[in-house]
Amino acid sequence: MNLAHLANHLGMSKTTVSRALNGYPEVNVRTRERVLKAAKEVGYQPNPMARSLALGRTNVFGIIYPLQPADLGDSMFLEVMAGMSAALEEVSKSLIIAPVSPAAEQRSYQQIVRGRRVDGLVVGRTLVRDERIAFLSKAKFPFVAHGRTELNAPYAWFDYDNEAGIRMAMERLLGLGHQRVALISAPLELNFARQRKDSFTACMSAAGLGIDTRYLIDNTLDRRSGHQAMQQLLACSPRPTAVIVDNHLSGVGAMRALLDAGVEIGKEISVIVWGNMADTLSGINVTTVDQPDPRRAGARMVAMLQSLVEGTPASELHELWQPILLEGTTVGPVRQVAPK
C-alpha cells in the first residue's frame, strides 16, 4: 500500500497523511494517532526515497578525510568506521568517506556544504585551531567533531579524556621511580597531541621534575617517524628511563627501534603507548592507554549527528569518554644504569 492508498483508506488528503507520518507539529494529536494506527494495521511502509525528498535530506552522512597510507592499516580507525556504518545501516542510511589530499581538504568541505550532498559530517583529527570546524559552524551545517578544538561557539563533539589518559600513564611511571621520562608526540597542531603534551608537562611539574627538551619529540604519526624518534632518544646521554608514545601508529615504530637496538623493554627502558597495538606487535604485551569500545564510539557519534540533524542544540551534544590503562610487560621499576 502506498501513500495515496492510505490517504483514500482514511478519507484524508495525501498532504495531511504525509505530515502526520513525518511528525509535523501542525497536525493535531488525534489525527496523527489515527494515521499511525491505520498505517500499522494495513502494513504501510513509507518510500524512503520519497520521504528523503520531502524532507530535503539525502539519508547520507559523510567524512572528508585526508587519508595517509598508515590509516588503511589502522585497526582503531577501521573499528570506528565499522561502528558508524553498522549504526547507519540499522536506520537505512549510508556513510561515505571522501579521501582527499591535505591541500584540497578545506575546498572539499566548501563543495559538499554548497551542494548539500550529505545530511551531516563527522570531522576527524581536530586541530587546535580548526578552519574546517569554524567554517561548518558559521555555515550552520550539521557536524560532530571527533575531538575538540578552540572555538568561541557551541559545537557537537565526541572525545576521549586526553589529559586523564596521560595522567594515568605518568602516575604509573612516577610510582615506579622514573624521573627521566620522554614523550613522543603526534604533530602538535592536532588537538589531542597538544592536550596530551600539556598533561605530560603538568604531571612533570607537579612531581617537581624538570623536562629535558631532548626528551620531547613531536611530529610523529607513523611507523617510520616513531622509529626515528626512538632512535633519537636512544642516542641521548643519559637516556630516558621511560617513554610515553601518544599514538599507536608511531608506537609500533618506536617499539621496533627498541627491539632492533637490543634494549630490554620494561627493564632498561619502560614504554607506554596510547592506543592498542595487539594486531601489529604480536608476542609483545605493550602497556597501553586504551580507548575502549571504538565501534560503540563510532555508533555514538552517528547517534549524536542524527540528533543534531533532528534539531537537538549542539550545546547539548558533548561526550567525553574515559580511557583506561591496560597493564603489559613493557613497564617496570627504574633501574640505575651507567650513562651511554
Sine and cosine of phi, psi and omega as CSV:
sin_phi,cos_phi,sin_psi,cos_psi,sin_omega,cos_omega
0.00,0.00,0.76,-0.65,0.03,-1.00
-0.99,-0.15,-0.05,-1.00,-0.08,-1.00
-0.89,0.45,-0.64,0.77,-0.03,-1.00
-0.90,0.44,-0.67,0.74,0.00,-1.00
-0.91,0.42,-0.65,0.76,0.02,-1.00
-0.90,0.44,-0.66,0.75,0.02,-1.00
-0.89,0.45,-0.68,0.73,0.03,-1.00
-0.90,0.44,-0.65,0.76,0.00,-1.00
-0.86,0.50,-0.59,0.81,-0.03,-1.00
-1.00,-0.01,-0.24,0.97,-0.07,-1.00
0.95,0.31,0.54,0.84,0.00,-1.00
-0.84,-0.54,0.21,-0.98,0.08,-1.00
-0.97,0.23,0.43,-0.90,0.04,-1.00
-0.88,0.48,-0.57,0.82,-0.02,-1.00
-0.90,0.44,-0.71,0.71,-0.01,-1.00
-0.90,0.44,-0.70,0.71,0.00,-1.00
-0.89,0.45,-0.70,0.71,0.00,-1.00
-0.88,0.48,-0.69,0.72,-0.01,-1.00
-0.92,0.40,-0.58,0.81,0.03,-1.00
-0.92,0.40,-0.68,0.73,-0.01,-1.00
-0.91,0.41,-0.53,0.85,-0.07,-1.00
-0.99,-0.11,0.12,0.99,0.15,-0.99
0.98,0.22,0.42,0.91,0.02,-1.00
-0.91,0.43,0.71,-0.70,-0.11,-0.99
-0.93,0.38,-0.37,0.93,-0.05,-1.00
-0.96,0.26,-0.20,0.98,0.06,-1.00
-1.00,0.09,0.80,-0.60,-0.06,-1.00
-0.94,0.34,0.33,-0.94,-0.13,-0.99
-0.88,0.48,-0.68,0.73,-0.05,-1.00
-0.88,0.47,-0.68,0.73,0.01,-1.00
-0.90,0.43,-0.69,0.72,-0.01,-1.00
-0.87,0.49,-0.71,0.71,-0.01,-1.00
-0.89,0.46,-0.63,0.77,0.02,-1.00
-0.90,0.44,-0.69,0.73,0.00,-1.00
-0.91,0.42,-0.72,0.69,-0.03,-1.00
-0.90,0.44,-0.63,0.78,0.02,-1.00
-0.91,0.42,-0.70,0.71,0.00,-1.00
-0.90,0.43,-0.65,0.76,0.01,-1.00
-0.87,0.48,-0.64,0.77,0.01,-1.00
-0.93,0.37,-0.66,0.75,-0.04,-1.00
-0.91,0.42,-0.62,0.78,-0.05,-1.00
-1.00,-0.08,0.01,1.00,0.04,-1.00
0.95,0.30,0.53,0.85,0.00,-1.00
-0.93,0.37,0.75,-0.66,0.08,-1.00
-0.86,-0.51,0.86,-0.51,-0.02,-1.00
-0.92,0.40,0.54,-0.84,0.09,-1.00
-0.97,0.26,0.92,-0.40,-0.09,-1.00
-0.88,0.47,-0.54,0.84,0.01,-1.00
-0.92,0.38,-0.71,0.70,0.00,-1.00
-0.91,0.42,-0.63,0.77,0.00,-1.00
-0.90,0.43,-0.67,0.75,-0.02,-1.00
-0.92,0.40,-0.59,0.81,0.05,-1.00
-0.92,0.39,-0.65,0.76,-0.02,-1.00
-0.91,0.42,-0.59,0.81,-0.03,-1.00
-1.00,0.01,-0.09,1.00,-0.03,-1.00
0.94,0.33,0.57,0.82,-0.03,-1.00
-0.84,-0.55,0.38,-0.92,-0.02,-1.00
-0.98,-0.18,-0.26,0.97,-0.13,-0.99
0.87,0.49,0.50,0.87,0.02,-1.00
-0.76,-0.65,0.73,-0.68,0.18,-0.98
-0.95,-0.31,0.40,-0.92,-0.09,-1.00
-0.67,-0.74,0.31,-0.95,0.13,-0.99
-0.70,-0.71,0.84,-0.55,0.13,-0.99
-0.99,-0.13,0.87,-0.50,-0.21,-0.98
-0.69,-0.72,0.85,-0.53,0.09,-1.00
-0.98,0.22,0.98,0.22,-0.10,-0.99
-0.88,0.47,0.72,-0.70,0.14,-0.99
-0.97,-0.26,0.38,-0.92,-0.01,-1.00
-0.80,0.60,-0.59,0.81,-0.04,-1.00
-0.92,0.39,-0.42,0.91,-0.05,-1.00
-0.90,0.43,-0.51,0.86,-0.05,-1.00
-0.94,0.34,-0.32,0.95,0.07,-1.00
-0.95,-0.31,0.24,0.97,-0.05,-1.00
-1.00,-0.01,0.97,-0.23,-0.07,-1.00
-0.89,0.45,-0.55,0.83,0.00,-1.00
-0.91,0.41,-0.71,0.70,0.04,-1.00
-0.86,0.50,-0.71,0.71,-0.03,-1.00
-0.92,0.39,-0.56,0.83,0.03,-1.00
-0.91,0.41,-0.68,0.73,0.04,-1.00
-0.88,0.47,-0.69,0.73,0.02,-1.00
-0.89,0.45,-0.63,0.78,0.02,-1.00
-0.89,0.45,-0.64,0.77,0.04,-1.00
-0.90,0.44,-0.65,0.76,0.04,-1.00
-0.90,0.43,-0.74,0.67,-0.04,-1.00
-0.88,0.48,-0.71,0.71,-0.02,-1.00
-0.89,0.45,-0.66,0.75,0.00,-1.00
-0.90,0.44,-0.62,0.78,-0.01,-1.00
-0.95,0.30,-0.59,0.81,0.04,-1.00
-0.87,0.49,-0.56,0.83,-0.02,-1.00
-0.91,0.42,-0.41,0.91,-0.01,-1.00
-0.91,-0.42,0.40,0.92,0.07,-1.00
0.84,0.54,0.64,0.77,0.11,-0.99
-0.87,-0.49,0.17,-0.99,-0.06,-1.00
-0.81,-0.59,0.35,-0.94,0.07,-1.00
-0.85,-0.53,0.75,-0.66,0.11,-0.99
-0.89,-0.46,0.65,-0.76,0.09,-1.00
-0.92,-0.40,0.87,-0.49,-0.03,-1.00
-0.97,-0.26,0.99,-0.17,0.04,-1.00
-0.96,0.27,0.72,-0.70,-0.02,-1.00
-0.67,-0.74,0.30,-0.95,0.14,-0.99
-0.98,0.21,0.48,-0.88,0.01,-1.00
-0.81,0.59,-0.58,0.81,-0.03,-1.00
-0.93,0.38,-0.45,0.89,-0.06,-1.00
-0.99,-0.16,0.04,1.00,-0.14,-0.99
-0.89,0.45,-0.77,0.63,-0.05,-1.00
-0.89,0.45,-0.65,0.76,0.02,-1.00
-0.89,0.45,-0.59,0.81,0.02,-1.00
-0.91,0.42,-0.61,0.79,0.06,-1.00
-0.89,0.46,-0.69,0.72,-0.02,-1.00
-0.89,0.46,-0.65,0.76,-0.02,-1.00
-0.92,0.38,-0.67,0.74,-0.07,-1.00
-0.95,0.31,-0.50,0.87,0.06,-1.00
-0.96,0.28,-0.71,0.71,0.01,-1.00
-0.87,0.50,-0.66,0.75,-0.05,-1.00
-0.99,0.11,-0.13,0.99,-0.04,-1.00
0.74,0.67,0.76,0.65,-0.05,-1.00
-0.99,0.17,-0.27,0.96,0.07,-1.00
-0.68,-0.73,0.30,-0.95,0.01,-1.00
-0.99,0.12,-0.35,0.94,-0.01,-1.00
-0.14,-0.99,0.24,-0.97,-0.08,-1.00
-0.76,-0.65,0.52,-0.85,0.24,-0.97
-0.96,-0.27,0.80,-0.60,-0.04,-1.00
-0.97,-0.25,0.90,-0.44,-0.06,-1.00
-0.99,-0.14,0.24,-0.97,0.04,-1.00
0.71,0.71,0.88,0.47,-0.04,-1.00
-0.90,0.43,0.54,-0.84,0.00,-1.00
-0.99,-0.14,0.33,-0.95,0.05,-1.00
-0.84,0.54,-0.73,0.68,0.12,-0.99
-0.85,-0.52,0.96,-0.29,-0.23,-0.97
-0.93,-0.38,0.94,-0.33,-0.01,-1.00
-0.91,0.41,-0.51,0.86,0.00,-1.00
-0.89,0.46,-0.74,0.67,-0.04,-1.00
-0.93,0.36,-0.63,0.78,0.05,-1.00
-0.88,0.48,-0.66,0.75,0.01,-1.00
-0.91,0.42,-0.75,0.66,-0.03,-1.00
-0.90,0.44,-0.62,0.78,0.01,-1.00
-0.90,0.43,-0.70,0.71,0.01,-1.00
-0.91,0.41,-0.59,0.81,0.00,-1.00
-0.98,0.20,-0.11,0.99,-0.04,-1.00
0.84,0.54,0.64,0.77,0.02,-1.00
-0.99,-0.12,0.72,-0.69,-0.07,-1.00
-0.89,0.45,0.77,-0.64,0.06,-1.00
-0.42,-0.91,0.44,-0.90,0.17,-0.99
-0.85,-0.53,0.80,-0.60,0.02,-1.00
-1.00,0.07,0.79,-0.61,0.11,-0.99
-1.00,0.03,0.99,0.15,-0.13,-0.99
0.82,-0.58,0.16,-0.99,-0.04,-1.00
-0.94,-0.35,0.16,-0.99,0.01,-1.00
-0.42,-0.91,0.16,-0.99,0.09,-1.00
-1.00,0.03,0.94,-0.35,-0.02,-1.00
-0.51,-0.86,0.78,-0.63,-0.01,-1.00
-1.00,0.04,0.78,0.62,0.04,-1.00
-0.31,-0.95,0.51,-0.86,0.02,-1.00
-0.93,0.36,0.66,-0.75,0.07,-1.00
-0.51,-0.86,0.42,-0.91,-0.02,-1.00
-0.99,0.14,0.73,-0.69,0.02,-1.00
-0.54,-0.84,0.46,-0.89,0.10,-0.99
-0.78,-0.62,0.71,-0.70,-0.04,-1.00
-0.39,-0.92,0.27,-0.96,0.21,-0.98
-0.99,-0.17,0.42,-0.91,-0.09,-1.00
-0.98,0.21,1.00,-0.08,-0.06,-1.00
-0.91,0.42,-0.65,0.76,-0.01,-1.00
-0.89,0.46,-0.70,0.71,-0.04,-1.00
-0.92,0.39,-0.61,0.79,-0.02,-1.00
-0.90,0.44,-0.71,0.71,0.03,-1.00
-0.93,0.38,-0.60,0.80,0.02,-1.00
-0.88,0.47,-0.64,0.77,0.04,-1.00
-0.89,0.47,-0.69,0.72,0.01,-1.00
-0.90,0.45,-0.69,0.73,-0.01,-1.00
-0.92,0.39,-0.65,0.76,0.03,-1.00
-0.87,0.49,-0.62,0.78,0.03,-1.00
-0.90,0.43,-0.72,0.69,-0.05,-1.00
-0.94,0.34,-0.70,0.72,0.00,-1.00
-0.89,0.45,-0.59,0.81,0.03,-1.00
-0.91,0.40,-0.34,0.94,0.04,-1.00
-0.99,-0.13,0.14,0.99,0.09,-1.00
1.00,-0.04,0.10,0.99,-0.02,-1.00
-0.97,0.24,0.73,-0.69,0.06,-1.00
-0.83,-0.56,-0.51,0.86,0.06,-1.00
-1.00,-0.05,1.00,0.05,-0.07,-1.00
-0.93,-0.36,0.73,-0.68,0.00,-1.00
-0.95,-0.32,0.39,-0.92,0.03,-1.00
-0.76,-0.65,0.84,-0.54,0.13,-0.99
-0.98,-0.22,0.87,-0.50,-0.15,-0.99
-0.89,-0.46,0.42,-0.91,0.24,-0.97
-0.94,0.35,0.15,-0.99,0.05,-1.00
-0.80,0.61,0.74,-0.68,-0.15,-0.99
-0.97,0.23,-0.07,1.00,0.16,-0.99
-0.97,0.25,-0.29,0.96,0.11,-0.99
-0.96,0.26,0.73,-0.68,-0.13,-0.99
-0.90,0.43,-0.62,0.79,-0.01,-1.00
-0.90,0.44,-0.62,0.79,0.00,-1.00
-0.92,0.39,-0.66,0.75,0.02,-1.00
-0.90,0.43,-0.69,0.72,0.00,-1.00
-0.91,0.42,-0.63,0.77,-0.01,-1.00
-0.94,0.35,-0.62,0.79,0.06,-1.00
-0.92,0.39,-0.67,0.74,0.02,-1.00
-0.87,0.50,-0.63,0.77,0.03,-1.00
-0.91,0.41,-0.66,0.75,0.04,-1.00
-0.86,0.51,-0.74,0.67,-0.01,-1.00
-0.87,0.48,-0.67,0.75,0.00,-1.00
-0.91,0.42,-0.63,0.78,0.00,-1.00
-0.92,0.39,-0.67,0.74,0.03,-1.00
-0.89,0.45,-0.68,0.74,0.00,-1.00
-0.90,0.43,-0.68,0.73,0.00,-1.00
-0.90,0.44,-0.47,0.88,0.02,-1.00
-1.00,0.08,-0.01,1.00,0.00,-1.00
0.96,0.27,0.44,0.90,-0.05,-1.00
-0.95,-0.32,0.67,-0.74,0.12,-0.99
-0.99,0.16,0.34,-0.94,0.00,-1.00
-0.93,-0.37,0.85,-0.53,0.12,-0.99
-0.97,0.25,0.89,-0.46,-0.08,-1.00
-0.88,0.48,-0.38,0.93,0.06,-1.00
-0.91,0.41,-0.35,0.94,-0.05,-1.00
-1.00,0.02,0.04,1.00,0.03,-1.00
-0.94,-0.35,0.95,-0.31,-0.03,-1.00
-0.82,-0.58,0.81,-0.59,-0.01,-1.00
-0.86,-0.50,-0.16,-0.99,0.01,-1.00
0.92,0.39,0.57,0.82,0.04,-1.00
-0.90,-0.44,0.83,-0.55,0.00,-1.00
-0.52,-0.86,0.45,0.89,0.12,-0.99
-0.37,-0.93,0.05,-1.00,-0.09,-1.00
-0.89,0.46,-0.69,0.72,-0.07,-1.00
-0.88,0.48,-0.76,0.65,-0.03,-1.00
-0.92,0.38,-0.56,0.83,0.07,-1.00
-0.91,0.41,-0.63,0.78,0.04,-1.00
-0.89,0.45,-0.71,0.70,-0.01,-1.00
-0.91,0.41,-0.62,0.79,0.01,-1.00
-0.89,0.45,-0.68,0.73,0.00,-1.00
-0.93,0.37,-0.60,0.80,0.08,-1.00
-0.87,0.49,-0.63,0.78,0.02,-1.00
-0.89,0.45,-0.65,0.76,0.02,-1.00
-0.93,0.37,-0.60,0.80,0.00,-1.00
-0.92,0.39,-0.40,0.92,0.00,-1.00
-0.99,0.13,-0.14,0.99,0.00,-1.00
-0.96,0.28,0.49,-0.87,0.11,-0.99
-0.73,-0.69,0.92,-0.39,0.01,1.00
-0.98,0.20,0.36,-0.93,0.08,-1.00
-0.96,0.29,0.41,-0.91,0.19,-0.98
-0.92,0.38,0.49,-0.87,0.06,-1.00
-1.00,-0.02,-0.21,0.98,0.02,-1.00
-0.50,-0.87,0.51,-0.86,-0.01,-1.00
-0.71,-0.71,0.73,-0.69,0.18,-0.98
-0.96,-0.29,0.77,-0.64,0.08,-1.00
-0.94,-0.33,0.83,-0.55,-0.19,-0.98
-1.00,0.09,0.08,1.00,0.08,-1.00
-0.45,-0.89,0.59,-0.81,-0.12,-0.99
-0.95,0.30,-0.38,0.92,0.00,-1.00
-0.91,0.42,-0.73,0.68,0.06,-1.00
-0.99,0.16,-0.31,0.95,0.05,-1.00
-0.87,0.49,-0.60,0.80,0.02,-1.00
-0.88,0.47,-0.71,0.70,0.02,-1.00
-0.92,0.40,-0.62,0.79,0.01,-1.00
-0.90,0.44,-0.68,0.73,0.03,-1.00
-0.90,0.43,-0.64,0.77,0.01,-1.00
-0.89,0.45,-0.61,0.79,0.03,-1.00
-0.89,0.45,-0.63,0.78,0.04,-1.00
-0.92,0.40,-0.68,0.74,0.02,-1.00
-0.90,0.43,-0.67,0.74,0.01,-1.00
-0.89,0.45,-0.54,0.84,-0.03,-1.00
-1.00,0.08,-0.05,1.00,0.02,-1.00
0.96,0.28,0.38,0.93,-0.01,-1.00
-0.97,0.24,0.69,-0.73,0.09,-1.00
-0.98,0.18,0.99,-0.17,-0.07,-1.00
-0.95,0.31,0.78,-0.62,-0.05,-1.00
0.99,-0.11,-0.22,0.98,0.05,-1.00
-0.88,-0.47,-0.87,0.50,0.05,-1.00
-0.97,0.25,-0.71,0.70,0.01,-1.00
-0.68,-0.73,0.77,-0.64,0.08,-1.00
-1.00,-0.04,0.56,-0.83,-0.06,-1.00
-0.69,-0.72,0.73,-0.68,0.16,-0.99
-0.82,-0.58,0.76,-0.65,-0.02,-1.00
-0.89,-0.45,0.68,-0.74,0.09,-1.00
-0.99,0.14,0.93,-0.37,0.05,-1.00
0.91,-0.42,0.63,-0.78,-0.06,-1.00
-0.96,0.27,0.75,-0.66,-0.01,-1.00
-0.86,-0.51,0.40,0.92,-0.08,-1.00
-0.86,0.51,-0.54,0.84,-0.05,-1.00
-0.99,0.13,-0.21,0.98,-0.10,-0.99
-0.91,-0.42,-0.27,0.96,0.04,-1.00
-0.76,-0.65,0.93,0.36,-0.03,-1.00
-0.90,0.44,0.64,-0.77,0.03,-1.00
1.00,-0.02,-0.18,0.98,0.02,-1.00
-0.87,-0.49,0.86,-0.51,-0.01,-1.00
-1.00,-0.03,1.00,0.00,-0.09,-1.00
-0.98,0.20,0.72,-0.69,0.14,-0.99
-0.94,0.35,0.82,-0.57,-0.13,-0.99
-0.74,-0.67,0.48,-0.88,0.29,-0.96
-1.00,-0.03,0.93,-0.38,-0.16,-0.99
-0.97,-0.26,0.59,-0.80,0.13,-0.99
-0.98,-0.18,0.98,-0.18,-0.12,-0.99
-0.92,0.39,0.43,-0.90,0.17,-0.98
0.82,0.58,0.83,0.55,0.00,-1.00
-0.87,0.49,-0.55,0.83,0.03,-1.00
-0.91,0.41,-0.70,0.72,0.02,-1.00
-0.91,0.41,-0.55,0.84,0.06,-1.00
-0.90,0.45,-0.69,0.73,0.05,-1.00
-0.88,0.48,-0.69,0.72,0.02,-1.00
-0.90,0.44,-0.59,0.80,-0.01,-1.00
-0.92,0.39,-0.64,0.77,0.03,-1.00
-0.89,0.45,-0.61,0.79,0.06,-1.00
-0.89,0.45,-0.70,0.72,0.01,-1.00
-0.88,0.47,-0.64,0.77,0.03,-1.00
-0.90,0.43,-0.66,0.75,-0.01,-1.00
-0.92,0.40,-0.63,0.77,0.06,-1.00
-0.89,0.45,-0.66,0.75,0.04,-1.00
-0.88,0.47,-0.64,0.77,0.01,-1.00
-0.90,0.44,-0.71,0.71,0.01,-1.00
-0.88,0.47,-0.55,0.83,-0.04,-1.00
-1.00,0.08,0.03,1.00,0.15,-0.99
0.91,-0.41,-0.03,1.00,0.05,-1.00
-0.92,0.39,0.75,-0.66,0.00,-1.00
-0.88,0.48,0.62,-0.78,0.01,-1.00
-0.86,0.51,-0.51,0.86,-0.02,-1.00
-0.91,0.42,-0.27,0.96,0.00,-1.00
-0.99,-0.16,0.04,1.00,-0.10,-1.00
-0.89,-0.45,0.97,0.26,0.06,-1.00
-0.78,-0.63,0.79,-0.61,0.05,-1.00
-0.71,-0.71,0.79,-0.61,0.02,-1.00
-0.86,-0.52,0.96,-0.27,0.00,-1.00
-1.00,0.00,0.44,-0.90,-0.07,-1.00
-0.99,-0.13,0.75,-0.66,0.13,-0.99
-0.97,0.25,0.20,-0.98,0.05,-1.00
-0.74,-0.67,0.43,-0.90,0.04,-1.00
-0.99,-0.13,0.87,-0.49,0.03,-1.00
-0.98,-0.19,0.90,-0.43,-0.04,-1.00
-0.94,0.35,0.65,-0.76,0.08,-1.00
-0.70,-0.72,-0.39,-0.92,-0.05,-1.00
-0.97,-0.24,0.11,0.99,-0.09,-1.00
-0.99,-0.10,0.17,0.99,0.03,-1.00
-0.79,-0.61,0.71,-0.71,0.04,-1.00
-0.45,-0.89,0.07,-1.00,0.01,-1.00
-0.89,0.46,0.49,-0.87,0.03,-1.00
-0.88,0.48,0.66,-0.75,0.03,-1.00
-0.84,-0.54,0.79,-0.61,-0.02,-1.00
-0.97,0.26,0.84,-0.54,0.05,-1.00
-0.75,-0.66,0.38,-0.93,0.02,-1.00
-0.92,0.39,0.64,-0.77,0.03,-1.00
-0.84,0.54,0.60,-0.80,0.02,-1.00
-0.94,-0.35,0.00,0.00,0.00,0.00
